[in-house]
């Protein structure tokens, strides 16, 4: 059963072709000679075919066979080897990250394409996605000789890339890392000593080499994150002519025994056991105050990884939804509540099942709208010829990033729980795929900075950025979307809820500003709930925009048109989200204004009683 793959790309086409102004993106010089809006259906249809026929069949191997460690080397399932080669040869591989490569598709299209591919096998994407992030760091900060030495093989897929941050002694508190870098006679090369853990794709046998982007501290560097530098540490040393040399004293100590994502190895790596591990410094060494550049550099890769994490969460929640929808249509049990003497019916006819399905569908479409809108702004920030527009888009992405990562990866655990509930007892068995969806999804709220960190980034940084102007501009855009649809036919109730939600959110901001100096602990106590409230406000405004488009199409097409029900579904989904999910903002506001601090005040000993 877990090999079955149900998916639709109809909403993806709606997002790109009908909701967002994608023609503007396709008009940019980067794309206009290669693609147009008319190519979107072909790209997405082919992507769905690849997801169904090539990627999905590897999901069972990834989950049941997984990656094994033998004699210090990690081995991926053989089907992953074949899939990796296919993806590299057919335009879905690492070449998409090459900034010099012509004929790339927009970020928006690429994102929604990879949603489907991730849904088919969420353990496979790290083999490709991490390499793109590592390559971008080398491209941005490496010397010309480093770019020539590493990037061609990374873009071709012959070599992979990772990021190495976490250590056994420190995870979120990166400033406490103990991995050290010692200068050599060559100012660009350092000897590396340390241990890194939880390294996704830290070892595998698919590629010839693995290029680790590793954080370490040089001698005399400043304490905390200010003193961290970033190094290129290949598994096999790369000679000056680009050929592979000897093993670079990088050893795989263990693979984690994880509850999910079994097809992607999570490794503990030891660097410099034999005192011969070498790393190439990216950028400049620490200055006279010991301040280094590594964390700022790593955030280029980290922010991309956070967006990918949110996308994977969306992929899994949508896959779980389709599994539960299919099951609900096929499973016959009970009688309709308004016809107790009638025949037994498929459970999709029961109101509680409908509620659970709409809960999943509405949250997934809100998350897709958020991720797509952010991807649209990424296209503007990178490719718009207008400097002012690029700057505006960058400011939007700054605010969006923590929500795009955290909200989907928090919600996927809840929506997948509903998918399991739809299945009843069968959902708790491994014969049905929703069990794997649950196991695969839980890591996502932890990856790339726990979701609490994302919430503190939103409240502690983004609210304050540029004197509060960046967030104020973002919030004004959300409010404009609500006000711009205030006369939407048949949606009076929904519009009023959104207006009330906006006013309530501003009350939350004012309250937090008022208590910040009195008790700073209140901010981390409530920051996660504030991120959820912000995301629900944003998601509701985006679905309201989509409902406006759908209502117009329904009038144009009429009830007899084959696509009428899709647009009706868009309206009903927006209605459900705004009337069932968005009102949680009111409850969050009341909780925050009540400002209960019992979680802070309770003695540690009392927690044990």
HUJOBEL-V984168 format. One record per pair of residues at least 24 apart in sequence whose C-alpha atoms are under 8 Angstrom apart, sorted by the first residue. I is the first residue (numbers start at 1). J is the second residue. D is the distance in Angstrom with one decimal. If there is no record, write none. Layout:
I;J;D
I;J;D
//
This chain:
1;431;6.0
1;432;5.6
1;433;6.3
2;59;7.7
2;60;6.5
2;431;6.9
2;432;5.9
2;433;4.3
2;436;7.8
3;56;6.4
3;57;5.9
3;59;6.5
3;60;5.9
3;433;7.8
4;56;7.5
5;52;6.2
5;56;6.5
5;120;6.6
5;319;7.7
6;319;7.0
6;322;5.9
6;323;6.7
7;48;7.9
7;116;7.6
7;318;8.0
7;319;6.8
7;322;6.5
8;48;7.9
9;44;6.9
9;45;7.4
9;48;7.3
9;116;7.9
12;112;6.4
13;40;7.2
13;41;6.8
13;44;7.8
15;369;7.4
15;372;7.5
16;40;7.9
16;108;7.6
16;109;7.4
18;549;7.4
19;545;7.8
19;546;6.3
19;549;6.8
20;373;7.7
20;376;7.9
22;376;7.9
25;106;7.3
25;376;8.0
25;379;6.9
25;380;7.2
25;383;8.0
25;384;7.8
26;106;7.5
28;383;6.6
28;384;6.5
28;385;7.5
29;383;7.9
30;102;7.8
30;103;7.7
30;104;7.9
30;383;6.9
31;103;6.7
31;104;7.1
31;105;6.9
31;106;7.2
33;103;7.9
34;103;5.5
34;104;8.0
35;103;7.7
35;105;7.3
40;109;7.5
43;113;7.8
44;113;6.0
47;113;6.1
47;116;7.3
47;117;7.2
48;113;7.8
48;116;6.3
48;117;7.4
50;117;7.6
51;116;6.3
51;117;4.9
51;119;8.0
51;120;5.6
52;120;6.8
54;83;6.8
55;83;6.9
55;117;6.8
55;120;5.7
55;121;6.2
56;120;4.4
56;121;5.7
58;83;7.8
58;121;7.0
59;120;6.9
59;121;5.0
59;123;7.8
59;263;7.9
61;263;7.4
62;123;7.0
62;261;7.6
62;262;5.8
62;263;3.8
62;264;7.5
63;260;7.3
63;261;6.8
63;262;5.0
63;263;5.8
63;436;7.9
64;262;7.5
65;262;7.8
65;263;7.6
66;262;4.8
66;263;4.4
66;264;7.3
67;262;6.6
67;263;5.7
67;264;6.8
67;265;5.9
68;255;7.8
69;254;7.4
69;255;6.8
72;251;7.0
72;252;5.5
72;253;6.6
72;254;7.7
73;203;7.0
73;204;7.2
73;205;7.7
73;252;6.6
74;203;5.6
74;204;4.8
74;205;6.3
74;252;7.9
74;255;8.0
74;265;7.6
75;204;5.5
75;205;5.4
75;206;7.9
76;204;6.2
76;205;6.5
76;206;7.1
76;263;7.0
76;264;7.8
76;265;7.9
77;263;7.5
80;124;7.5
80;206;8.0
81;206;5.8
84;206;7.8
88;156;7.2
88;157;6.3
93;128;6.3
93;156;7.9
93;157;6.8
94;128;6.1
94;129;7.7
94;131;7.0
94;132;6.3
94;154;6.9
94;155;4.8
94;156;6.1
94;157;5.6
95;155;4.7
95;156;5.9
95;157;7.5
96;155;7.7
97;132;5.4
97;135;7.7
97;136;7.6
97;155;6.9
98;155;6.2
106;379;6.5
107;375;5.8
107;376;7.1
107;378;6.9
107;379;5.8
108;372;6.1
108;375;4.8
108;376;5.4
108;378;8.0
108;379;7.0
111;311;7.7
111;372;7.4
111;375;7.1
112;372;7.4
115;311;6.2
115;312;6.8
115;314;7.2
115;315;5.2
116;315;6.5
118;312;6.1
118;315;5.9
118;316;7.7
119;312;7.3
119;315;4.4
119;316;5.4
119;318;7.5
119;319;5.8
120;319;7.9
122;261;7.0
122;312;6.6
122;315;7.7
122;316;7.4
122;440;7.6
123;261;5.0
123;262;6.9
123;263;5.2
123;264;5.1
124;263;6.8
124;264;6.5
126;200;7.2
126;201;6.9
126;264;7.2
127;160;7.1
127;201;6.5
127;264;7.6
128;160;7.4
129;305;8.0
129;308;7.9
130;160;7.7
130;161;5.8
130;162;5.5
130;163;7.5
130;305;7.5
131;160;5.2
131;161;4.0
131;162;6.2
132;161;7.5
133;161;7.8
133;162;8.0
133;300;7.7
133;301;4.8
133;302;7.9
133;304;6.8
133;305;7.4
134;161;5.5
134;162;6.2
134;163;6.8
134;211;7.8
134;212;7.7
134;213;6.4
134;301;6.6
135;161;7.2
136;300;7.9
136;301;7.3
137;297;6.9
137;298;7.4
137;300;7.0
137;301;6.8
138;282;7.4
141;282;5.7
141;283;5.6
141;297;7.7
142;282;5.3
142;283;6.5
143;282;7.7
143;283;7.9
149;238;7.4
149;240;7.3
149;241;7.6
149;242;5.3
150;242;7.6
157;207;7.3
158;207;5.4
158;208;6.0
158;209;7.3
159;207;5.2
159;208;5.7
159;209;4.8
159;210;5.7
159;211;7.1
160;207;6.3
160;209;6.4
160;210;4.8
160;211;6.0
161;210;5.4
161;211;4.5
161;212;5.6
161;213;7.3
162;199;7.4
162;200;7.0
162;201;6.8
162;202;6.4
162;210;7.3
162;211;6.4
162;212;4.9
162;213;6.0
163;199;7.1
163;200;8.0
163;212;5.7
163;213;4.7
163;214;6.0
164;196;6.3
164;197;7.8
164;199;6.0
164;212;6.5
164;213;5.9
164;214;4.6
164;215;6.4
165;196;6.8
165;199;7.9
165;214;6.4
165;215;5.7
166;196;5.7
166;197;5.6
166;198;6.5
166;199;7.5
167;195;6.2
167;196;4.5
167;197;5.2
167;198;7.8
168;195;7.5
168;196;6.9
168;197;6.1
172;449;6.3
172;450;7.4
174;224;7.7
174;225;6.6
175;223;7.2
175;224;3.9
175;225;4.2
175;226;7.7
175;227;7.9
175;228;7.4
176;224;6.1
176;225;7.7
177;216;7.1
177;217;7.7
178;216;7.3
178;217;7.4
179;215;7.5
179;216;5.0
179;217;6.4
180;216;5.2
180;217;4.9
180;218;5.9
180;219;7.4
181;216;6.0
181;217;5.8
181;218;4.8
181;219;7.0
181;279;8.0
182;218;6.0
182;219;6.5
183;218;7.7
188;280;5.6
188;281;5.4
189;278;6.5
189;279;5.6
189;280;4.7
189;281;6.3
190;278;5.6
190;279;5.3
190;280;6.4
190;281;7.1
191;272;7.6
191;275;7.5
191;276;6.8
191;277;5.6
191;278;4.7
191;279;6.2
192;216;7.9
192;271;6.3
192;272;5.8
192;275;7.9
192;276;7.9
192;277;5.4
192;278;5.7
192;279;6.3
193;270;7.9
193;271;5.2
193;272;4.7
193;273;7.3
193;275;7.3
193;277;7.2
194;270;6.1
194;271;5.3
194;272;6.7
195;268;7.2
195;269;5.7
195;270;4.6
195;271;6.0
196;268;5.7
196;269;5.2
196;270;6.5
197;266;7.8
197;267;6.1
197;268;4.1
197;269;6.2
198;256;7.4
198;266;5.3
198;267;5.6
198;268;6.1
199;265;8.0
199;266;5.1
199;267;5.0
199;268;6.4
199;269;7.7
200;264;6.9
200;265;5.9
200;266;4.5
200;267;6.5
201;264;6.1
201;265;5.0
201;266;5.9
201;267;7.0
202;252;8.0
202;265;6.8
202;266;6.3
202;267;5.2
202;268;7.5
202;269;7.3
203;252;6.9
203;265;6.9
203;266;8.0
203;267;6.6
204;265;7.3
209;234;7.1
209;235;6.1
209;236;6.2
210;234;5.8
210;235;5.4
210;236;7.5
211;235;6.2
215;294;6.7
215;295;7.9
218;286;7.5
220;290;6.1
221;286;6.2
221;289;7.5
221;290;4.0
221;291;6.3
221;292;7.3
222;289;6.8
222;290;4.4
222;291;5.6
222;292;7.9
225;295;6.7
226;290;7.7
226;291;5.2
226;292;5.9
226;293;7.6
226;295;7.5
227;286;6.9
227;290;5.9
227;291;4.9
227;292;5.0
227;293;7.8
227;294;7.9
228;291;7.7
228;292;5.6
228;293;6.8
228;294;5.2
228;295;6.3
229;281;7.4
229;282;7.7
229;285;7.3
229;286;7.5
229;292;5.5
229;293;5.7
229;294;3.8
229;295;7.0
230;281;6.2
230;282;5.7
230;293;7.3
230;294;4.4
230;295;7.5
230;297;7.4
230;298;7.3
231;279;5.5
231;280;5.2
231;281;4.5
231;282;5.6
232;279;5.3
232;280;4.9
232;281;6.5
232;282;7.1
233;277;8.0
233;278;6.5
233;279;4.6
233;280;6.6
234;279;7.6
237;278;7.9
248;276;6.8
248;277;5.2
248;278;6.6
249;273;6.6
249;274;6.4
249;275;7.6
249;276;5.7
249;277;4.7
249;278;8.0
250;277;6.7
259;439;5.6
259;440;7.3
260;436;7.0
260;439;4.6
260;440;4.3
260;441;7.5
260;442;8.0
260;443;7.9
261;439;7.5
261;440;5.0
302;448;6.6
303;401;7.2
305;448;6.7
306;401;7.4
306;402;7.8
306;404;7.7
306;405;5.2
306;447;7.9
306;448;5.8
307;371;7.8
307;401;6.8
307;404;6.2
307;405;5.5
308;405;7.7
309;405;6.0
309;409;7.3
309;444;6.1
309;447;7.3
309;448;7.7
310;371;7.8
310;404;5.6
310;405;4.2
310;406;6.7
310;407;7.6
310;408;5.5
310;409;5.7
310;444;7.6
311;371;7.1
311;405;7.8
311;408;7.7
312;444;7.9
313;408;5.6
313;409;5.1
313;412;5.8
313;441;6.5
313;444;6.7
314;364;6.2
314;367;6.6
314;368;6.9
314;408;6.0
314;409;7.6
314;412;7.0
316;412;7.1
316;437;6.1
316;440;7.9
316;441;6.8
317;360;7.4
317;364;6.6
317;412;5.2
317;415;6.4
317;416;6.0
317;437;7.7
318;360;7.8
318;361;7.5
318;364;6.2
319;437;7.8
320;416;5.9
320;419;5.9
320;433;7.7
320;434;5.6
320;437;6.3
321;357;7.0
321;360;6.1
321;361;6.8
321;415;7.8
321;416;7.4
321;419;6.0
323;419;7.6
323;433;7.4
323;434;7.0
324;357;7.6
324;419;5.2
324;420;7.3
324;422;6.0
324;423;6.5
324;434;7.8
325;357;6.9
327;422;7.9
327;423;6.8
328;353;7.7
328;422;6.9
328;423;7.5
353;422;6.3
356;418;5.9
356;419;7.5
356;422;7.2
357;418;7.8
357;419;7.6
358;573;6.9
358;576;7.1
359;415;7.2
359;576;7.7
359;577;7.6
360;415;5.2
360;416;7.8
360;418;7.3
360;419;7.7
361;573;7.1
362;573;5.2
362;574;6.8
362;576;6.8
362;577;5.5
363;411;7.6
363;415;7.9
363;577;7.0
364;408;7.9
365;543;7.8
366;539;4.9
366;540;7.1
366;542;7.2
366;543;6.4
367;404;7.6
367;407;7.7
367;408;6.0
367;539;6.9
369;539;7.0
369;542;6.4
369;543;7.3
370;404;6.6
370;538;7.5
370;539;6.3
370;542;7.4
371;404;5.9
374;400;6.5
374;401;7.8
374;404;7.8
395;470;6.1
396;470;7.6
396;474;6.2
398;462;7.2
399;458;6.9
399;462;5.9
399;470;7.6
399;471;6.6
399;474;7.3
402;454;4.8
402;455;6.8
402;457;6.8
402;458;6.3
403;454;7.3
403;455;7.9
403;458;7.9
403;531;6.7
403;532;7.9
403;534;8.0
403;535;6.1
405;451;7.8
405;454;7.6
406;445;6.4
406;451;5.2
406;454;6.4
406;455;7.8
407;531;7.6
407;532;6.4
407;535;6.6
409;441;7.5
409;442;7.8
409;444;5.3
409;445;4.9
410;444;7.9
410;445;5.8
410;451;7.7
412;441;6.6
413;438;6.5
413;441;6.4
413;442;6.3
451;528;7.4
452;524;7.9
452;527;7.3
452;528;5.8
455;527;5.3
455;528;5.1
455;530;7.4
455;531;5.4
456;523;8.0
456;524;6.7
456;527;6.0
456;528;7.7
458;531;7.0
459;523;7.8
459;527;6.5
459;530;7.7
459;531;7.7
478;537;8.0
478;538;6.4
478;541;6.3
479;541;8.0
481;541;6.2
481;542;7.6
481;544;8.0
481;545;6.8
482;541;5.9
482;544;7.4
482;545;7.9
485;544;7.3
485;545;7.1
485;548;7.1
488;548;6.6
491;575;7.8
494;575;6.4
494;578;6.1
494;579;6.6
495;544;8.0
497;578;7.1
497;579;7.3
497;582;7.8
497;583;7.4
498;537;7.4
498;540;7.2
498;541;7.2
498;578;7.2
498;582;7.7
501;537;6.7
501;582;7.3
501;583;7.2
501;585;6.5
501;586;7.0
502;537;7.0
504;585;7.4
504;586;6.6
504;589;6.8
505;533;7.4
505;534;7.5
505;585;7.3
505;589;7.4
507;589;7.6
508;589;5.9
508;592;7.3
508;593;7.5
511;593;6.8
521;600;8.0
522;595;7.6
522;597;7.5
526;592;6.8
529;588;6.7
530;588;7.6
533;582;7.9
533;584;7.5
533;585;5.2
533;588;7.2
536;581;7.2
536;582;5.5
536;585;7.5
537;582;6.5
537;585;7.8
540;574;7.2
540;577;6.7
540;578;5.7
540;582;6.6
543;574;5.1
544;574;6.1
546;570;7.1
546;571;7.8
546;574;7.8
547;571;4.7
547;574;6.3
//
